[in-house]
Amino acid sequence: MDHQPETSARFFVGTDVGGTFTDLVVLQDGHPPQLFKTPTTPEDRSEGVVDALRLAAGSYGMSLPALCAAVVYFAHGTTAATNALIERKGAPTALLTTRGFSDTMLIQRSMTSWVGMGSATGHYSRRRNPDQIVPRSLIAEVTERVDRDGAEVVALNEQEVRSTLRRLRDEGVRALAVSFLWSFVNGAHESAVERIVGEEWPEAYLTLSHQVAPVIGEYERSAATVVNSYLGPVIRDYVADLEGRLRSAGFAGDFSIMDSGGGVMRAEDAARRSASMLTSGPAGGVLASAALAARLGHPNVITSDMGGTSFDVGLIIDGEPLVERTGEVGDLHLALPRIKVTAIGAGGGSIAAVDESGVLVVGPQSAGSVPGPACYGRGGDRPTVTDADVVLGIIDPVRFLGGRMPLERSMAEKAIREHIAEPLGFTVEEAAAGIRRVADNQMADLLRKVTVEQGHDPRDFVVYAYGGAGPTHAYAYTEAAGIATLVVPPTSTVHSAYGAVTSDRYRAVQTTEVHRTPPGAGDPAVHLDAARINAAFDELARRCGADLEDDPRARFARIAHLKFRRQSHELPLTVPDGEITTEVLRGLIADFRDAYERIYGAGTALLAAGVEIHTLRVEGRVAITGVQQGAYPGAADPDAAFLGERDVHFPETGRVATRVYRGKGLGAGAELRGPAILEFAGTTVVIGPSQSLTVDRRSNLVINGKGEA
């Protein structure tokens, strides 16, 4: 038993279900966060959540029902939506669309053959058409038409809708998506379909495009609508099952689900907004990092989350997480705002192999939690990044997961020898070092890519590292990217779960409303209708507030997306509070010019071409937990936490005797010179030979080095 709660303890719990591990954090007023990690249970992910709660209960000396009864708030991040989409395990879905536009989802703006392939787009032979969520046979054209101004041109043929619904029901469809061409301007025809579905087929799951994504762009809007319906029944069942398990175990508090847009939503809203759960887990880590960055005074941060399956990178610029209006998920583009997280298949469980040309590659395939890396001893026989870390002495196989899950070094050596060392003519240690070097360089490349694409120099950023494997590899990929400062937060092993439980309740509402300045205008702002823009933002704020139940604590932010006339790509810009005047719009256009030139180069912005505002968005947030967290105990003298030495392989030194410390034993003011290893129950923190460590007063591990860009 590690912790003894008060008799009237009130707990706030956050969870995040990853591909390999399920993370859980418990918050309690006056106490530091308590962190727990259990293997994910792929067949029933809710079972892994209960396992984590059971582990926490044992740590507090409580029964599972007693712990659950003391939980007043439970927040959950999950890959359930992402997995169902990628694995094509959603509900049979049909799409109703405007007559003449049935191929919109098949054409995908001519991006269909390479979306989601990243650098593979240069290899024409590797392009392919993705598996469609809605087969052509279930895409039904409906007679209706509204013009771009919202005026009805062709009336909705209601009898045609009724006969179509009956046919689709007979063909086994369970979910319906309705996306008419100009519904984001006038949604009356879609609303009429909703009425008819209620009369003809009330049990069908239904999504209307003007409700889920009321923005221009028929493909992206249709994709968001289809995905929401495709995932809706799956997410409804998943959330209901998890909530049922929690309630039966004694939980009676509030239940929230992570929203990838920037906060949490009520569990009962998850099925209605299932597409908003895509990439919701990584969003939690970025939000937790943004809050930490504000406390530490770091305006620009690269967040790096390395788990068992993937390496996820986000950006915080000028204190705010980078949000994208249209996100790429799997092989689709969705018109849903979300925190931008870029991922590659480079996690602890990523499989290493020698390809057909004799080159060592790592990922994107992962061993997952079952069977897992070879060193897990669960039947896996392919070498992974974790196996390499064990062989190199970085991970102590005896103390993995705090000693709860010992690893088998001999199995790691066997897998690396058979699949890497012998084919390449290396020793096992050379092969393990190669695996780690390839993985670290892939991650460093991603850090450079995401910052440069936004017009920034990565050397101007601080890296925050978290996830089970992030702190283990961050020293290397941070240095390789030329970044001098690395921060490992005390919640690093469950940082996304921590972000879920500490995030605000969130809602974003957006609309397309076109405002243009004429070409050649000397002062573009005077040609924009400030009163009309004010009215649009006021209506969005009203709708957003209503979705947040008109909570008086709600805080709102306004965003406008600007672009040059006849260009496709927009840039989001924050609109200041208060009345929008011509002077405010003049400042907004100046901000747009500066942001454009930062990304595309000095002199590339040409205001004389004319400026367009296409999309307006309002984001609302309400604080939930407000827990006053206590400090972690620990000694300023590192010797108090010293465990001994072991030989560890570093690329720049080879095998070298390295001091090992108990991570929880280091307190504020502790300082170390590398090389050193800090061992925590859920991760291993590595300080490289050229780096130094300081523990700040909030127990953050601040690692400084030279970088080598």
C-alpha positions in Angstrom: 0.0 0.0 0.0 1.6 3.3 -1.2 -1.0 5.9 -0.2 -3.5 6.2 2.6 -6.5 8.3 1.7 -8.6 10.3 4.1 -11.9 8.7 5.1 -13.8 11.3 3.0 -11.4 11.3 0.1 -12.6 12.8 -3.2 -10.8 11.5 -6.3 -10.6 12.9 -9.8 -9.5 10.2 -12.3 -8.2 10.5 -15.8 -7.5 7.5 -18.2 -6.0 7.1 -21.6 -6.2 3.8 -23.5 -3.3 3.4 -25.9 -2.3 0.6 -28.2 0.1 -1.0 -25.7 -0.7 0.4 -22.2 -3.7 1.9 -20.4 -2.8 4.9 -18.3 -4.5 6.2 -15.2 -3.9 9.2 -13.0 -5.6 10.0 -9.7 -5.9 13.6 -8.4 -6.8 14.5 -4.9 -6.7 17.9 -3.2 -3.4 18.6 -1.4 -1.7 15.5 -2.8 0.6 15.0 -5.8 -0.9 13.1 -8.8 -0.7 9.3 -8.5 0.2 7.4 -11.7 -0.7 3.9 -12.8 -0.1 1.8 -15.9 -1.5 -1.5 -17.0 -1.4 -3.4 -20.3 -4.2 -2.6 -22.7 -6.7 -5.4 -23.3 -7.4 -5.3 -27.1 -10.4 -7.6 -27.1 -12.2 -5.4 -24.5 -10.4 -2.1 -23.8 -12.8 -1.3 -20.9 -11.3 -4.3 -19.0 -7.9 -2.6 -19.1 -9.4 0.5 -17.6 -10.9 -1.5 -14.8 -7.6 -3.3 -14.3 -5.9 0.1 -13.8 -8.6 1.2 -11.3 -8.0 -2.0 -9.5 -4.3 -1.3 -9.3 -5.0 2.2 -8.0 -7.4 0.8 -5.4 -4.7 -1.6 -4.1 -2.2 1.3 -3.9 -4.6 3.2 -1.7 -5.5 0.1 0.4 -9.1 0.2 -0.8 -11.4 -2.2 -2.6 -12.4 -1.4 -6.1 -15.9 -0.4 -5.1 -14.6 1.8 -2.4 -12.3 3.6 -4.7 -15.0 4.0 -7.4 -17.4 5.4 -4.9 -14.9 8.1 -3.9 -14.4 9.1 -7.6 -16.4 12.3 -8.2 -15.1 12.9 -11.8 -13.9 10.5 -14.4 -12.4 11.6 -17.8 -11.4 9.2 -20.5 -9.3 9.4 -23.6 -9.3 6.5 -26.0 -8.2 5.3 -29.4 -11.5 3.4 -29.8 -12.8 5.8 -32.6 -9.5 5.8 -34.4 -9.2 2.0 -34.2 -12.7 1.5 -35.5 -12.1 3.8 -38.5 -8.7 2.4 -39.4 -9.8 -1.2 -39.0 -13.1 -0.5 -40.8 -15.2 -1.8 -37.9 -17.9 0.8 -37.9 -21.6 0.4 -38.5 -23.0 -0.3 -42.0 -23.6 3.3 -43.2 -25.4 4.9 -46.1 -25.0 8.4 -47.5 -27.8 10.6 -48.8 -26.5 13.4 -51.1 -27.6 15.9 -53.7 -28.5 14.4 -57.0 -25.4 14.5 -59.3 -22.9 14.4 -56.4 -22.7 10.7 -55.5 -19.0 10.4 -56.5 -17.8 13.1 -54.0 -16.6 10.6 -51.4 -15.1 8.4 -54.1 -13.1 11.2 -55.9 -11.9 12.8 -52.6 -10.7 15.9 -54.5 -8.3 13.7 -56.5 -6.4 13.0 -53.2 -7.8 9.4 -52.9 -4.7 7.5 -54.1 -2.1 9.0 -51.7 -3.9 10.5 -48.7 -2.3 9.2 -45.5 0.8 7.9 -47.2 3.2 10.7 -46.3 6.5 10.5 -48.1 5.3 7.5 -50.1 3.4 9.8 -52.5 6.6 9.9 -54.6 6.4 6.2 -55.3 3.6 6.0 -57.8 3.4 2.2 -57.7 2.5 2.4 -54.0 -0.6 4.6 -54.5 -3.9 2.9 -54.0 -7.6 3.6 -53.7 -8.6 3.3 -50.0 -11.4 1.0 -48.9 -14.6 3.1 -48.9 -16.6 3.5 -45.6 -19.7 3.7 -47.7 -19.8 1.5 -50.8 -21.2 3.0 -54.0 -24.3 0.9 -53.7 -25.2 2.6 -50.4 -24.7 6.2 -51.7 -28.1 7.4 -52.6 -28.8 10.6 -54.7 -31.8 12.7 -53.6 -33.6 15.2 -55.7 -33.1 18.6 -54.0 -31.1 21.8 -54.6 -30.3 25.0 -52.7 -28.1 27.6 -54.3 -25.1 29.3 -52.8 -27.2 32.0 -51.2 -29.5 29.5 -49.5 -32.5 29.9 -51.8 -34.4 26.8 -52.8 -33.9 25.9 -56.5 -35.4 22.4 -56.5 -37.7 21.2 -53.7 -36.8 18.1 -51.7 -38.6 15.0 -53.1 -39.9 13.6 -49.8 -41.4 10.5 -51.4 -38.1 9.7 -53.0 -36.5 10.0 -49.5 -39.0 7.6 -48.0 -38.6 4.9 -50.6 -34.8 5.3 -50.4 -34.9 4.8 -46.6 -37.0 1.7 -46.9 -34.5 0.2 -49.4 -31.5 1.0 -47.3 -33.1 -0.5 -44.2 -33.8 -3.7 -46.0 -30.1 -3.8 -47.1 -28.9 -3.9 -43.5 -27.9 -0.3 -43.0 -27.7 0.9 -39.4 -26.5 4.5 -39.7 -27.4 7.3 -42.1 -25.3 10.4 -43.1 -27.0 13.2 -45.0 -24.8 15.8 -46.8 -26.5 18.1 -49.3 -24.4 20.4 -51.4 -25.3 23.8 -49.9 -26.8 22.7 -46.6 -24.2 24.7 -44.6 -26.0 27.8 -46.0 -29.5 26.5 -45.6 -30.1 23.2 -43.7 -33.8 23.0 -44.2 -33.7 20.1 -46.6 -31.5 18.1 -44.3 -33.8 18.9 -41.4 -36.7 17.6 -43.5 -34.9 14.3 -44.0 -34.4 14.2 -40.2 -38.1 14.5 -39.8 -38.8 11.8 -42.3 -36.2 9.4 -40.7 -38.0 9.9 -37.4 -41.2 8.8 -39.0 -39.9 5.9 -41.1 -36.9 4.6 -39.3 -36.5 6.2 -35.8 -33.9 3.6 -34.6 -31.4 4.5 -37.3 -28.3 6.5 -36.2 -28.4 9.9 -38.1 -25.9 12.7 -38.8 -26.7 15.9 -40.7 -23.8 17.7 -42.3 -25.1 21.2 -41.4 -25.0 20.2 -37.7 -21.7 18.4 -37.5 -19.6 20.5 -40.0 -21.4 23.6 -41.4 -18.5 24.7 -43.6 -17.8 25.0 -47.3 -16.1 22.0 -49.0 -18.5 19.2 -50.0 -15.9 16.4 -49.7 -14.5 17.3 -46.3 -18.0 18.0 -44.9 -19.4 14.8 -46.3 -16.5 12.8 -45.0 -17.0 14.2 -41.5 -20.7 13.4 -41.7 -20.1 9.9 -42.9 -17.4 9.2 -40.3 -19.6 10.5 -37.5 -22.4 8.1 -38.5 -20.1 5.2 -39.2 -18.5 5.5 -35.7 -21.6 6.6 -33.8 -23.1 3.2 -32.9 -19.7 1.8 -32.1 -18.8 4.7 -29.8 -22.3 4.6 -28.2 -21.8 0.9 -27.3 -18.2 1.4 -26.2 -19.1 4.4 -23.9 -22.2 2.6 -22.5 -20.2 -0.5 -21.8 -17.4 1.4 -20.0 -19.8 3.6 -18.1 -21.8 0.5 -17.1 -18.7 -1.2 -15.7 -17.8 1.9 -13.8 -21.4 2.4 -12.4 -21.6 -1.3 -11.4 -18.3 -0.9 -9.5 -19.7 2.0 -7.5 -18.9 5.1 -9.5 -21.6 7.7 -9.2 -19.8 10.9 -10.4 -19.6 12.8 -13.7 -18.2 11.0 -16.7 -16.4 12.9 -19.6 -14.8 11.9 -22.9 -11.8 13.6 -24.4 -12.6 15.7 -27.5 -9.7 16.0 -30.0 -10.7 19.7 -30.6 -9.3 20.9 -27.3 -11.1 19.6 -24.1 -13.7 17.1 -22.9 -17.3 16.5 -23.6 -20.0 14.8 -21.5 -20.1 11.1 -22.1 -23.7 11.3 -23.3 -22.6 13.6 -26.1 -19.9 11.2 -27.3 -22.1 9.1 -29.5 -23.6 12.2 -31.1 -20.1 13.6 -31.8 -18.2 10.4 -32.2 -15.9 11.8 -35.0 -14.6 14.4 -32.4 -13.1 11.5 -30.5 -10.6 10.7 -33.3 -7.0 11.3 -32.0 -8.6 12.4 -28.7 -5.9 10.6 -26.6 -2.9 12.6 -28.0 -4.9 15.8 -27.7 -4.9 15.3 -23.9 -1.1 15.3 -23.8 -0.9 18.5 -25.8 -3.4 20.3 -23.5 -1.6 19.2 -20.4 1.6 20.5 -22.0 0.1 23.8 -22.8 -1.0 24.3 -19.2 2.5 23.4 -18.1 4.1 25.7 -20.6 2.1 28.6 -19.3 3.4 27.9 -15.7 7.0 27.5 -16.9 7.0 30.5 -19.2 7.7 28.5 -22.4 5.7 30.2 -25.3 6.9 27.7 -28.0 6.9 24.0 -27.2 7.2 20.8 -29.2 5.2 18.1 -27.5 6.5 14.5 -28.0 4.5 11.5 -26.9 6.2 8.1 -27.5 4.2 5.2 -26.4 4.3 1.6 -27.4 2.8 2.0 -30.9 3.5 5.5 -32.2 5.3 8.8 -31.8 2.9 11.8 -31.7 4.1 15.4 -32.0 2.2 18.6 -31.4 3.0 22.3 -31.4 2.3 25.0 -28.9 3.0 28.4 -30.5 2.8 31.6 -28.5 1.2 29.6 -25.7 -1.6 28.0 -27.7 -1.9 24.5 -29.2 -1.9 24.5 -33.0 -5.3 23.6 -34.2 -6.2 22.6 -37.8 -9.6 23.1 -39.3 -9.5 20.1 -41.6 -7.7 17.0 -40.3 -6.4 14.0 -42.1 -7.3 10.8 -40.3 -6.5 7.5 -41.9 -7.3 8.0 -45.6 -9.9 10.8 -45.2 -9.9 14.5 -44.7 -12.5 15.7 -42.2 -13.9 19.2 -41.7 -13.6 19.0 -38.0 -11.4 21.3 -35.9 -8.8 19.4 -33.9 -5.5 19.9 -32.1 -2.9 19.1 -34.8 -1.0 16.0 -33.9 1.4 14.4 -36.4 2.2 10.7 -35.8 4.7 8.2 -37.1 5.0 4.5 -36.3 7.9 4.8 -33.9 7.0 3.5 -30.5 8.6 1.1 -28.0 6.8 -1.8 -29.7 7.8 -0.7 -33.2 9.2 -3.7 -35.1 12.7 -3.6 -36.6 13.5 -5.5 -39.7 16.0 -5.7 -42.6 14.1 -4.8 -45.8 14.6 -6.4 -49.3 17.4 -4.0 -50.1 19.3 -4.9 -46.9 18.5 -1.7 -45.0 17.6 -1.6 -41.3 14.1 -0.1 -40.9 12.0 0.5 -37.8 8.2 0.6 -37.8 5.5 1.4 -38.7 4.3 -2.1 -37.7 4.0 -2.6 -34.0 4.0 -5.6 -31.7 1.3 -3.9 -29.6 0.5 -5.2 -26.2 -0.2 -8.7 -27.5 2.1 -10.4 -28.1 4.3 -7.4 -27.4 8.1 -7.1 -27.8 10.1 -10.3 -27.6 11.3 -9.4 -24.1 7.7 -9.5 -22.8 7.9 -13.3 -23.1 4.4 -13.5 -24.4 5.1 -15.2 -27.7 6.5 -12.2 -29.7 9.6 -13.1 -31.6 10.2 -9.9 -33.7 12.7 -7.4 -32.4 11.4 -4.0 -31.3 12.7 -0.7 -30.0 12.1 -1.8 -26.4 14.1 -5.0 -27.0 17.0 -2.8 -28.2 16.7 -0.6 -25.0 16.9 -3.7 -22.9 20.0 -5.1 -24.7 21.7 -1.7 -24.5 21.3 -1.5 -20.7 18.9 1.5 -20.9 15.9 -0.4 -19.5 16.5 -2.6 -16.4 14.5 -5.8 -17.1 14.0 -6.4 -13.4 12.5 -3.0 -12.6 10.2 -2.6 -15.7 6.8 -1.1 -14.6 8.1 -0.8 -11.1 9.0 -4.5 -11.0 5.5 -5.6 -11.7 6.4 -6.9 -15.2 9.9 -8.3 -15.4 11.4 -8.6 -18.9 13.5 -11.4 -20.5 16.7 -10.0 -21.8 17.6 -13.3 -23.4 14.5 -13.2 -25.6 15.3 -9.7 -26.7 18.9 -10.8 -27.7 17.6 -13.8 -29.5 15.1 -11.7 -31.6 17.7 -9.1 -32.5 20.3 -11.7 -33.3 18.1 -13.7 -35.7 16.3 -10.8 -37.5 18.9 -8.0 -37.5 22.4 -8.9 -36.3 23.0 -12.1 -38.4 21.5 -10.7 -41.7 23.6 -7.6 -41.4 26.8 -9.2 -40.0 26.6 -7.2 -36.8 27.0 -8.1 -33.1 23.8 -8.1 -31.1 24.8 -4.9 -29.4 25.7 -3.2 -32.7 22.3 -4.2 -34.1 20.5 -3.0 -31.0 22.4 0.4 -31.3 21.4 0.6 -34.9 17.7 0.0 -34.1 17.8 2.8 -31.5 19.7 5.2 -33.8 17.2 4.7 -36.7 14.2 5.2 -34.4 15.7 8.3 -32.8 16.6 9.9 -36.1 13.1 9.3 -37.4 11.7 11.1 -34.4 14.2 14.0 -34.8 13.2 14.4 -38.4 9.6 14.7 -37.4 10.4 17.4 -34.9 12.1 19.4 -37.6 9.3 18.8 -40.1 6.4 20.0 -38.0 8.2 23.2 -36.9 9.6 24.1 -40.3 6.2 23.6 -42.0 4.8 26.3 -39.7 7.6 28.7 -40.5 9.6 28.1 -37.3 13.1 27.1 -36.4 13.0 24.0 -34.1 16.0 25.4 -32.2 13.6 28.2 -30.9 11.5 25.6 -29.1 11.6 23.5 -25.9 10.7 19.8 -26.1 8.3 18.2 -23.6 8.7 14.5 -23.6 6.1 12.0 -22.2 4.6 8.6 -22.8 6.1 5.4 -21.5 9.0 5.5 -24.0 9.3 9.3 -24.6 11.6 10.2 -21.7 13.8 7.1 -22.6 14.5 8.4 -26.1 14.0 12.2 -25.8 17.6 13.0 -24.9 18.7 11.6 -28.3 16.0 12.9 -30.6 16.1 16.4 -28.9 19.9 16.7 -29.4 19.6 15.4 -33.0 17.1 18.0 -33.8 19.4 20.7 -32.4 17.1 21.6 -29.5 18.9 22.6 -26.3 16.2 22.2 -23.6 14.1 19.2 -22.8 11.4 19.0 -20.0 10.0 15.7 -18.6 7.0 16.5 -16.5 6.3 14.5 -13.3 3.2 13.0 -15.0 5.1 12.0 -18.1 4.2 8.3 -18.0 0.4 9.1 -18.0 0.5 12.7 -19.4 -2.4 12.3 -21.8 -4.6 10.8 -19.1 -3.5 13.8 -16.9 -4.5 16.1 -19.7 -7.9 14.4 -19.9 -8.7 14.9 -16.2 -7.4 18.5 -16.0 -8.9 19.7 -19.3 -11.8 22.1 -19.6 -15.2 21.1 -21.0 -15.0 22.2 -24.6 -17.2 23.0 -27.5 -16.4 24.6 -30.9 -18.9 26.0 -33.3 -18.0 27.2 -36.8 -19.6 28.4 -40.0 -18.7 29.4 -43.5 -19.4 33.1 -44.2 -17.5 34.6 -47.1 -16.1 38.1 -46.7 -13.8 39.4 -49.6 -11.8 42.5 -50.3 -11.4 43.6 -53.9 -8.0 43.2 -55.7 -5.9 46.3 -55.6 -7.5 47.7 -52.5 -5.0 50.0 -50.7 -6.7 49.4 -47.3 -8.4 46.0 -47.5 -10.1 46.3 -44.1 -12.4 49.1 -45.2 -14.1 46.7 -47.6 -15.0 44.2 -44.9 -18.4 44.4 -43.3 -17.5 44.6 -39.6 -21.2 44.6 -38.4 -21.9 41.4 -40.3 -18.8 39.7 -38.9 -19.8 40.9 -35.4 -23.3 39.4 -35.9 -21.9 36.1 -37.1 -19.6 35.8 -34.1 -22.4 36.7 -31.7 -24.6 33.9 -33.1 -21.8 31.4 -32.9 -21.1 32.4 -29.3 -24.8 32.0 -28.5 -24.8 28.5 -30.0 -21.6 27.6 -28.3 -22.8 28.8 -24.9 -26.1 26.9 -25.3 -24.1 23.7 -26.0 -22.2 24.4 -22.7 -25.5 24.8 -20.9 -25.1 28.6 -20.6 -22.6 28.0 -17.8 -21.6 31.4 -16.4 -18.0 30.3 -16.1 -17.7 29.7 -19.8 -14.8 31.5 -21.6 -14.9 32.1 -25.3 -12.3 32.6 -28.1 -13.0 33.7 -31.6 -11.0 32.5 -34.6 -11.2 33.7 -38.3 -9.6 31.8 -41.2 -8.0 34.1 -43.7 -6.6 33.4 -47.2 -5.7 35.3 -50.4 -8.3 35.3 -53.1 -8.3 32.2 -55.3 -6.0 30.4 -52.9 -7.0 27.2 -51.2 -5.1 27.1 -47.9 -6.3 29.2 -45.0 -4.5 30.4 -41.9 -6.4 30.6 -38.5 -6.0 33.8 -36.5 -7.3 34.7 -33.1 -9.8 37.7 -33.1 -9.5 39.9 -30.0 -12.4 40.2 -27.6 -14.8 43.1 -27.9 -16.5 44.8 -30.8 -15.0 44.2 -34.2 -14.3 47.4 -35.9 -12.5 48.4 -39.1 -9.4 49.0 -37.0 -9.6 45.5 -35.5 -9.9 44.0 -39.0 -6.9 46.1 -40.1 -4.9 44.5 -37.3 -6.2 41.0 -38.2 -5.1 41.4 -41.9 -1.7 42.6 -40.7 -1.4 39.5 -38.5 -2.4 37.4 -41.5 0.3 39.0 -43.6 3.0 38.3 -40.9 1.9 34.7 -40.4 1.8 34.1 -44.2 5.4 35.4 -44.7 6.6 33.5 -41.7 5.6 30.3 -43.4 6.2 31.0 -47.0 9.0 33.6 -46.9 9.4 37.4 -46.7 7.7 39.2 -49.5 5.3 36.4 -50.4 2.2 38.1 -49.0 0.5 40.3 -51.6 -2.4 42.1 -50.0 -3.2 43.7 -53.4 -4.5 40.3 -54.5 -7.4 40.6 -52.1 -8.1 38.8 -48.9 -10.9 36.4 -48.0 -12.4 35.4 -44.7 -14.2 32.1 -45.2 -14.6 30.4 -41.9 -15.5 31.8 -38.5 -15.2 29.7 -35.3 -16.0 30.2 -31.6 -14.5 28.0 -29.0 -16.0 27.8 -25.5 -14.4 26.3 -22.4 -15.5 25.7 -18.8 -13.1 24.6 -16.1 -14.1 21.4 -14.3 -11.7 20.0 -11.7 -9.8 22.8 -10.0 -7.8 20.4 -7.8 -5.1 22.0 -5.8 -2.3 19.5 -6.3 0.4 18.8 -3.7 4.1 18.6 -4.4 6.0 15.3 -4.8 8.4 14.5 -2.0 12.1 14.1 -2.8 15.6 15.1 -1.8 17.7 17.8 -3.2 20.8 15.6 -2.7 20.9 13.0 -5.5 22.9 10.6 -3.4 19.7 10.0 -1.4 18.2 8.4 -4.5 21.3 6.6 -5.8 20.7 3.0 -6.7 24.0 2.0 -8.1 25.7 1.8 -11.5 25.3 -0.3 -14.7 26.9 -0.4 -18.1 24.8 1.5 -20.7 25.5 1.9 -24.4 25.5 5.4 -25.7 26.2 6.2 -29.4 28.9 8.7 -28.5 30.7 6.6 -25.9 29.8 3.0 -26.4 29.4 1.0 -23.1 30.0 3.2 -20.1 29.4 2.9 -16.4 26.3 5.0 -15.7 24.9 6.1 -12.4 21.3 5.0 -11.8 18.8 6.9 -9.5 15.4 6.3 -8.1 13.4 9.0 -10.0 10.8 9.6 -7.2 13.6 10.1 -4.8 14.9 13.3 -6.5 13.3 16.5 -5.2 13.4 20.2 -6.1 16.9 21.5 -6.5 18.5 18.2 -7.3 21.2 18.4 -10.0 23.0 15.8 -12.1 25.5 15.5 -14.9 25.1 12.9 -17.5 25.3 10.1 -18.3 22.7 9.1 -15.8 19.5 7.0 -15.6 16.4 7.8 -13.6 14.1 4.9 -13.0 10.3 5.5 -12.4 7.6 2.9 -12.2 6.3 3.7 -15.6 9.4 5.0 -17.6 13.1 5.3 -17.7 14.6 8.8 -18.1 17.9 9.0 -19.8 20.4 11.9 -19.4 23.0 11.8 -22.2 26.7 12.1 -21.7 26.7 15.8 -22.7 23.6 16.8 -20.8 22.7 18.0 -17.3 19.6 17.8 -15.2 17.9 20.1 -12.8 14.7 19.3 -10.9 12.5 22.4 -10.6 10.2 23.2 -7.7 7.3 21.6 -9.5 9.2 18.3 -9.9 9.7 18.8 -13.6 13.0 17.3 -14.9 14.7 20.0 -16.9 17.5 18.6 -19.1 19.9 20.9 -20.9 22.4 20.0 -23.6 24.1 21.4 -26.7 22.0 20.0 -29.5 23.7 19.0 -32.8 21.6 20.2 -35.7 
